[in-house]
Amino acid sequence: MANILHIGYSSAPPVAADLSSLAAAVQTSLDTNLHTLYCAELTQTEVIATDLSSDSAAVGSASVPWSGYVGTGFVSAGSAILVNWSIGRRYRGGKPRTYWPAGPAVDLLTPSTWSDGTVAAIVAAMTGFKADIEAHTFGDLVTTSLGCVSYRSGNLARVDPIFEPFTSFSVGTLVRSQRRRITASSF
């Protein structure tokens, strides 16, 4: 599984070492905030940070693998917990969201819904993750916020993509599907 997250910054374009520091911080934060929610079968292996300011901008990575903490009993490879992100602009079309891997079957309230405790735990994990990444310095890189990037307006490509910071988020109670996302190779 892979998630693509965008992080805004207010400094000059970062160098590879700064992006590696950011990637390590993301990986540590995911470990700190999420590993206790996942089965041991789930292993997080690498974070890659790519500067999108130009076609030849720097790339950094961190690879300090961690595995889930709770026993076994993974729901299924296609199941996910959905985090819906809000931005300060209204528009038609898909909204920013992140599909996080599902936890163990004991986290289910019904076969199609997560328990209230699981939703509360994901809200706490996302709050912690967001706080760990936003408004921090990684070498000379100064981050501002998690967000999304708008590359299109209507059916036309934007000359300059727009970064939209996340203003809030919510966690859905329904078990969501990664069915068509599992083999996507957009990274």
VEXMAR-103334 format. One record per atom (N, C-alpha, C, O): x, y, z; residue in three letters. Coordinates in steps of 0.001 Angstrom, whole numbers, plus 500000, padded with zeros to 6 digits. Atoms other than C-alpha are relative to their C-alpha. Layout:
<atoms>
XYZALA...
</atoms>
This chain:
<atoms>
500835498829500000MET500000500000500000MET500879501233500000MET502003501203500501MET499253498745500029ALA501125503552499420ALA499027501157500164ALA497914501125499638ALA500756498760499879ASN499817506956500429ASN500886501125499515ASN502087501152499785ASN499287498809500433ILE500808510204498789ILE499449501162500809ILE498262501478500736ILE500369498853499184LEU500763513144501185LEU500796501200499518LEU501963501060499152LEU499308498778500392HIS501640516742500306HIS500218500856501239HIS499336500982502089HIS499642499149498874ILE503404519033502757ILE500505501320499430ILE501457501343498650ILE499578498684500457GLY503695522757502119GLY501231500459500765GLY501483500007501882GLY498843499437499304TYR506851524685502970TYR500150501462499644TYR499717501908498582TYR499840498554500181SER507791528344503352SER501452500397499727SER501737501574499507SER498576499716500196SER511565528077502896SER500364499877498523SER499505499618497680SER499498500235501350ALA513704527907499771ALA499859498514499681ALA499738497707500602ALA500102501425500323PRO513474524613497855PRO501050499185500757PRO502217499573500824PRO499105500793499158PRO515000521885500017PRO501027499210499198PRO500850498944498009PRO499003500901500566VAL518101519829499334VAL499645498582500444VAL498790498393501310VAL500311501405499728ALA518085516025499461ALA500132499652501486ALA499312498903502017ALA499807500312498576ALA519432515899503047ALA498825500501500840ALA498405499831501784ALA501157499474499267ASP516563518113504275ASP498766499134499751ASP497982498892500670ASP501130500875500319LEU514026515909502483LEU500144498645500686LEU499147498046501087LEU499786501251499257SER515605512822504050SER499652500189501474SER499092499287502098SER500382499703498616SER515201514471507468SER498484500048500146SER497930499525501113SER501468499962499987LEU511553515182506669LEU499433498588499885LEU498524498222500631LEU500474501379500176ALA511039511601505456ALA500177499195501281ALA499294498421501652ALA499772500697498734ALA512571510273508680ALA498994500447501057ALA498505499626501833ALA500984499497499041ALA510267512524510733ALA498613499450499707ALA497874499106500630ALA501296500584500376VAL507225511305508784VAL499959498545500440VAL498974498104501033VAL499967501409499639GLN508278507693509300GLN499921499816501521GLN499205498936501998GLN500045500076498539THR508875508248513036THR498609500346500520THR498102499689501429THR501340499602499562SER505529510021513418SER498961498923499693SER498079498654500508SER500922501097500324LEU503676507238511618LEU500177498854500985LEU499201498258501441LEU499722501052499025ASP505376504739513900ASP499411500376501360ASP498712499575501981ASP500483499544498698THR504587506788517019THR498478500005500083THR497901499561501076THR501441499784499943ASN500983507512516114ASN499153498836499499ASN498006498699499924ASN500839501017500626LEU499820504493514104LEU500353498550500309LEU499478497688500222LEU499613501416499947HIS501801501327514820HIS499200499209501023HIS499012498005500846HIS500787500737499002THR499739500438517904THR498593499677499511THR497860498948500180THR501343500238500536LEU496602500411515720LEU499973498883498962LEU498899498474498521LEU499922500950501093TYR497818497850513197TYR500464498623500436TYR501142498463501451TYR499579501386499774CYS498315494092513059CYS501480499850499674CYS502056500641498927CYS498583500273500243ALA501802492647513063ALA500280499679498536ALA501419499805498087ALA499803500313501426GLU501260491599509420GLU500287501243499161GLU500800501128498048GLU499802498764500742LEU501422495258508354LEU501357500593500358LEU501640500845501529LEU498685499412499794THR504936496661507902THR500132501243499147THR499872501211497944THR499722498768500707GLN505748500229506962GLN501490499980499691GLN502300499804500601GLN498611500216500368THR509007500169505019THR500780501248499598THR501973501339499890THR499225498876500518GLU509925503502503442GLU499117501218499823GLU497927501108499532GLU500635498725500310VAL509012507159503137VAL500905500703499000VAL502109500833499224VAL499264499259501026ILE510072509052500017ILE499447501416499961ILE498237501605499842ILE500396498595500056ALA509994512866500022ALA500544500598498705ALA501752500591498468ALA499644499433501293THR510000514544496606THR499569501452499946THR498391501754500137THR500345498590500166ASP510147518302496131ASP499356500172498632ASP499918499743497624ASP500731499829501255LEU507603519267493465LEU500182501384499384LEU499458501737498453LEU499838498636500500SER508905522813492852SER500558500066498577SER500417501085497902SER499522500057501386SER510574521738489587SER500158498538499593SER500109497638500431SER499844501370500501ASP511075518686487391ASP501286499335500475ASP501383498108500487ASP498717500562499576SER514623518256488680SER500302500267501474SER501460500213501887SER499801499686498585ALA514090519124492364ALA500465498764500764ALA500415497643500257ALA499392501043499166ALA515608517074495174ALA498998498944500468ALA497789499170500514ALA500763501120499447VAL514400513740496538VAL500788499467501193VAL502016499392501150VAL499376500616498834GLY515109512226499945GLY499146498840500464GLY497978498738500091GLY500779501135499510SER514046509056501707SER500511499551501363SER501610499900501794SER499642500607498720ALA514083507221504998ALA499447498589500000ALA498327498348499550ALA500426501389499957SER513890503498505544SER500382499395501339SER501453498809501498SER499848500610498684VAL513525502439509151VAL498693499266500253VAL497795499805500900VAL501283500703499966PRO510818499780508937PRO499448499784501405PRO500195499622502370PRO500684500358498763TRP508270499210511664TRP498785499157499654TRP498238499259498555TRP501164500862500195SER505479496687512051SER498923500377500989SER499174501028502003SER501108499776499093GLY502071496855513619GLY500231499331501340GLY501100498469501475GLY499786500409498622TYR501741496173517316TYR499004498941500469TYR499373497996501167TYR501028500912499493VAL498468494367517907VAL500097498661499293VAL500601498585498173VAL499898501362500511GLY498193490622517323GLY499733499831498525GLY500140500663497714GLY500296500293501395THR496967489116514112THR498503500185499758THR497776500635500644THR501419499899500322GLY493611489063512383GLY499682501195499132GLY498652501846499309GLY500187498901500942PHE493989491645509636PHE498661499840499305PHE498293498725498937PHE501325500075500608VAL490583492500508142VAL500107499458498577VAL499587498377498302VAL499679500470501343SER491661492196504477SER500908501030499353SER500955502184499778SER499059499094500663ALA494223493713502149ALA499283501164499325ALA499891502213499114ALA500729498944500693GLY491513495777500442GLY499232500929500906GLY498638501895500426GLY500762499163499075SER489972497284503572SER500824501196500461SER502050501131500549SER499297498785499608ALA490794500794504717ALA499142500839500935ALA497924500678501019ALA500634498979499182ILE489983503552507167ILE500155501308499235ILE501264501672498842ILE499974498792500820LEU489064506771505372LEU500102501254500863LEU499304501466501776LEU499884498683499393VAL490287510173506532VAL499650501017498914VAL500313501091497880VAL500422498931500911ASN488469513036504783ASN500605501310500484ASN500416501699501636ASN499356498733499656TRP490439516285504736TRP499167501153499470TRP498554501040498408TRP500698498792500444SER488878519754504490SER501030501053499621SER502100501145500222SER499165498874500419ILE490395522730502672ILE499121501242499980ILE497902501137500112ILE500734498746499936GLY489373526385502555GLY499365500433498701GLY498975501594498572GLY500557499638501300ARG488064526294498993ARG498947498973499614ARG499113497781499871ARG501026500919500495ARG484894524811497490ARG500255499739498514ARG500678500631497779ARG499830500349501397TYR485058522982494185TYR499221498725499709TYR498870497977500621TYR500659501234500419ARG483360520238492218ARG501051498920499818ARG502196499199499461ARG499085501113500234GLY484925516823492051GLY500428499340501284GLY499884499613502353GLY499510500760498864GLY486835514523494357GLY500607500883501071GLY501266501878500770GLY499468499251498864LYS487757515798497778LYS501264499320500521LYS501455498122500308LYS498783500617499471PRO491105515261499512PRO499667498941501053PRO498843499161501940PRO500220501105499067ARG491201511967501380ARG501211499102500017ARG502001499064499073ARG498926500968499864THR493612509381502626THR499398498687500462THR498630498653501423THR500453501343499623TYR492898505660502791TYR501134499334500769TYR502153498961500187TYR498990500637499166TRP494862504211505702TRP499702498515500106TRP498535498123500112TRP500240501444499871PRO495340500456506020PRO499111499710501205PRO499145500410502217PRO500921500391498935ALA492748498736508147ALA500743499347501154ALA501843498820500990ALA499464500665498824GLY493410497466511630GLY499492498571500079GLY499015498027499082GLY500443501384499836PRO492556494043513038PRO498476499890500033PRO497769500877500237PRO501438500253500029ALA489114492472512839ALA499316500383501309ALA498132500720501302ALA500611499630498716VAL488534493181516549VAL499627501480500044VAL498886501891500938VAL500342498582500053ASP488311496893515600ASP498661500272499338ASP498211501417499294ASP501285499840500669LEU485045496284513754LEU498851499986501006LEU498844499202501955LEU501235500028499224LEU481689497128515305LEU499029499044499326LEU498380498228499980LEU500792500903500840THR479838495386512464THR500901499598498842THR502005500129498724THR499145500356501143PRO481166493712509307PRO500327501167499061PRO501262501071498267PRO499746498883500918SER480987497100507530SER500304501324500705SER500432502350500038SER499695498758499293THR481714499669510281THR501086499788501043THR501212498715501634THR498980499998498961TRP484607500526512573TRP499357500368501322TRP498373501107501347TRP500519499673498678SER483979500724516302SER500298501466500328SER501195502076499745SER499775498621499582ASP483734504120517987ASP501408500178500569ASP502034501216500356ASP498650499933499446GLY486988503370519823GLY501061500063498917GLY502051500781499054GLY499054499983501112THR488796502703516554THR500003501360499314THR501065501904499012THR500089498679500630VAL487520505934514992VAL500677501044500892VAL501422501888500394VAL499371499050499073ALA488579507880518108ALA501527499839499999ALA502255500829500070ALA498555500245500026ALA492027506238517999ALA500624500548498719ALA501731501086498762ALA499481499456501258ILE492489507205514328ILE499978501525500038ILE500909502165499551ILE500046498540499863VAL491376510778515073VAL501200500467500827VAL501870501427500447VAL498851499633499162ALA494000510953517850ALA501310499803499236ALA502212500636499330ALA498784500275500771ALA496637509387515561ALA500223501056498917ALA501347501523498733ALA499867498986501049MET495936511833512714MET500302501373500592MET501060502147500005MET499709498735499322THR495946514778515136THR501480500048500373THR502148501058500149THR498583500067499646GLY499351513672516427GLY500904500066498788GLY501910500775498803GLY499198500004501220PHE500711513002512939PHE500057501399499401PHE501133501889499059PHE500076498656500584LYS499541516384511629LYS500864500979500811LYS501602501781500239LYS499212499108499134ALA501096518184514622ALA501497499729499878ALA502299500662499935ALA498578500345500131ASP504399516311514201ASP500624500577498736ASP501811500905498732ASP499452499618501298ILE504800517398510576ILE499870501493499730ILE500729502079499071ILE500263498605500336GLU503357520899510465GLU500836500971500824GLU501071500766502015GLU499290498888499363ALA505350524054511253ALA501250499542500754ALA501475499935501899ALA498733500445499425HIS508660522331511937HIS501126500241498996HIS500879500494497817HIS498836499798500849THR512166522694510562THR500772498692499889THR501017498005500881THR499221501198500307PHE514087519867508927PHE501204500472499194PHE501115500628497976PHE498861499350500652GLY517556521215508144GLY499600501435499691GLY499227502175500601GLY500446498665500406ASP516779524396506161ASP498553499995499513ASP498024501048499159ASP501382500121500465LEU513305523110505185LEU499038500345501134LEU499082499729502199LEU500996499584499010VAL510480524855507081VAL498619499624499467VAL498148500208498491VAL501315500452500467THR507139523055506718THR498910500928500520THR499078501587501546THR501138499182499583THR503801524845506942THR498801499129500364THR498248499273501455THR501184500804499713SER501007522273506706SER499885498813499043SER500456498797497952SER500434501054500918LEU499696519045505288LEU498960500621499088LEU498268501560499480LEU500983499449500919GLY497559519705502256GLY499895499167498745GLY500364498030498692GLY500125500658501299CYS496706518792498692CYS500401500994498926CYS500506502192499191CYS499591499153501114VAL497738520147495311VAL498950499895498902VAL498558498798498506VAL500936499944501114SER495306521244492616SER500799500273498724SER501410501330498567SER499255499886501253TYR496831520655489186TYR499124500425498826TYR499636500794497769TYR500902499721501112ARG493728521308487085ARG498900500949500439ARG498521500984501609ARG501177499164499806SER490949523856486770SER499098499743498802SER499454500054497666SER500835500451501106GLY488046522579484730GLY500701498853499312GLY501141497914499976GLY499284501049500736ASN489576520433482010ASN501392500451499570ASN502015499820498716ASN498713499466500415LEU492741522505481753LEU501024499890501127LEU500695500022502306LEU498913500033499018ALA496088522117483470ALA500283501423500477ALA500297502357499676ALA499630498687499457ARG496964525016485783ARG501443500308499596ARG502284499409499570ARG498629499589500277VAL500065526976484795VAL500825499826501273VAL501935499295501236VAL499354500151498693ASP500987527101488492ASP499041499241500907ASP497996499776501275ASP500866500757499095PRO499494524349490675PRO499788500757501317PRO500636501547501734PRO500345499333498750ILE497799525521493885ILE500108499009501151ILE499520497928501099ILE499939500807498782PHE498720524087497298PHE498886500468500923PHE498760501660501203PHE501116499710499104GLU495682523899499588GLU500270499351501357GLU500250498124501450GLU499766500600498690PRO496437523429503308PRO498724499373500565PRO497624499881500352PRO501135500623499336PHE494187521082505250PHE499621500845501207PHE500480501223502004PHE500484499205498875THR492038523017507712THR499429499115501107THR499420499510502273THR500545500941499017SER490452520013509448SER499878498638499321SER500205498483498144SER500215501317500580PHE489637516349508953PHE498930499269500796PHE498603499645501921PHE500931500892499313SER487103513682509833SER500342498573499611SER500934498328498560SER499739501413500244VAL487330509914510051VAL498663499301499828VAL497780499408500678VAL501249500701500277GLY484603507798508495GLY499861498723500808GLY500854498092501171GLY500247501227499238THR482980504921510343THR499882498772499101THR500022497648499583THR500155501136500901LEU482454502747507255LEU501353499403499614LEU502337500126499460LEU498810500672500521VAL485036500172506196VAL500042500329498513VAL499099500037497778VAL499869499591501406ARG486279501505502878ARG500840498994499231ARG501517498146499812ARG499309500954500851SER487750499659499930SER501181500636499289SER501097501763498800SER498818499618500765GLN491211499943498404GLN500049499218498692GLN501071499224498006GLN500008500951501103ARG490180497550495649ARG500706500509498751ARG501560499809498208ARG499377499494501218ARG491182499748492717ARG501247500823500268ARG501887501298499329ARG498829499195499651ARG493951501551494581ARG501221499155500308ARG502340499669500279ARG498903500854499557ILE496092498579495625ILE501123499927498970ILE502298499963499334ILE498966500159501020THR497905498245492314THR500314501299499262THR501057501291498280THR499729498717500663ALA497930501940491378ALA501476500340500133ALA502094500093501169ALA498568499642499949SER501387503202490510SER500156501472499659SER500864501823498715SER499924498561500272SER500966506966490656SER501133500662500754SER501234501889500755SER498868499419499289PHE504081507435492757PHE501243499516499311PHE502350499864499719PHE
</atoms>
